[in-house]
């Protein structure tokens, strides 16, 4: 009887908490990608086949777009997903 109880207790059964933990970890990967993508986008705006001329107005416009993309997208996703996570404490 004791061996049966031991066998039942060692069987792994996935829980919804594990899915939530993995989802939260995946968000970290996504936020890391979002955080570095604008850096490469700035470089590509001024170089390459379709690059724009690097005038002061264009530089300010591209920097403004990148700043607001980082601020709005990352902040809103952080507020909606990460702050809503319940860590039991």
Phi, psi and omega per residue, in radians:
X1 nan -0.721 -3.137
X2 -1.161 -0.620 3.123
X3 -1.151 -0.643 3.114
X4 -1.157 -0.718 3.116
X5 -1.132 -0.690 3.117
X6 -1.138 -0.731 -3.140
X7 -1.126 -0.703 3.136
X8 -1.182 -0.608 -3.084
X9 -1.350 -0.347 -3.126
X10 -1.618 -0.076 3.117
X11 -1.308 2.265 -3.122
X12 -1.451 2.190 3.062
X13 -2.118 2.080 -3.121
X14 -1.104 2.518 3.141
X15 -2.088 2.844 3.117
X16 -1.155 -0.452 3.133
X17 -1.114 -0.618 3.118
X18 -1.144 -0.682 3.094
X19 -1.104 -0.730 3.122
X20 -1.126 -0.692 3.128
X21 -1.126 -0.769 3.117
X22 -1.153 -0.647 3.107
X23 -1.124 -0.720 3.115
X24 -1.136 -0.680 3.088
X25 -1.144 -0.662 3.115
X26 -1.133 -0.591 3.090
X27 -1.076 -0.634 3.096
X28 -1.077 -0.673 3.101
X29 -1.163 -0.753 -3.130
X30 -1.139 -0.779 3.141
X31 -1.125 -0.615 3.084
X32 -1.099 -0.698 3.118
X33 -1.199 -0.750 3.133
X34 -1.127 -0.618 -3.109
X35 -1.194 -0.518 -3.103
X36 -1.747 -0.331 -3.103
X37 -1.036 -0.746 3.136
X38 -1.084 -0.472 3.106
X39 -1.096 -0.760 3.114
X40 -1.267 -0.552 3.133
X41 -1.170 -0.634 3.106
X42 -1.059 -0.778 -3.138
X43 -1.091 -0.733 -3.081
X44 -1.289 -0.354 3.125
X45 -1.138 -0.554 -3.039
X46 -1.848 -0.111 -3.131
X47 -2.151 2.908 3.067
X48 1.630 -3.052 -3.053
X49 -1.136 -0.655 -3.073
X50 -1.899 0.400 -3.129
X51 -1.196 2.617 3.115
X52 -1.650 2.832 3.130
X53 -1.238 2.399 -3.076
X54 -1.479 1.193 3.038
X55 -1.522 2.829 3.118
X56 -0.993 -0.659 3.136
X57 -1.172 -0.733 3.126
X58 -1.161 -0.714 3.123
X59 -1.096 -0.792 3.124
X60 -1.105 -0.693 3.116
X61 -1.120 -0.776 3.134
X62 -1.158 -0.762 3.112
X63 -1.104 -0.657 3.102
X64 -1.128 -0.774 3.105
X65 -1.079 -0.746 -3.141
X66 -1.168 -0.729 3.131
X67 -1.061 -0.842 -3.105
X68 -1.251 -0.547 3.059
X69 -1.099 -0.805 3.106
X70 -1.123 -0.799 -3.070
X71 -1.134 -0.895 -3.039
X72 -1.293 -0.910 -3.057
X73 -1.126 -0.903 -3.087
X74 -1.167 -0.747 -3.127
X75 -1.131 -0.791 -3.135
X76 -1.146 -0.731 3.105
X77 -1.160 -0.657 3.102
X78 -1.108 -0.787 -3.129
X79 -1.158 -0.682 -3.063
X80 -1.417 -0.561 -3.070
X81 -1.790 -0.950 -2.992
X82 -1.297 -0.727 -3.142
X83 -1.261 -0.295 3.090
X84 -1.484 -0.183 -3.117
X85 -1.218 2.346 3.123
X86 -1.728 1.975 -3.120
X87 -1.747 0.309 3.141
X88 0.942 0.835 3.086
X89 2.840 nan nan
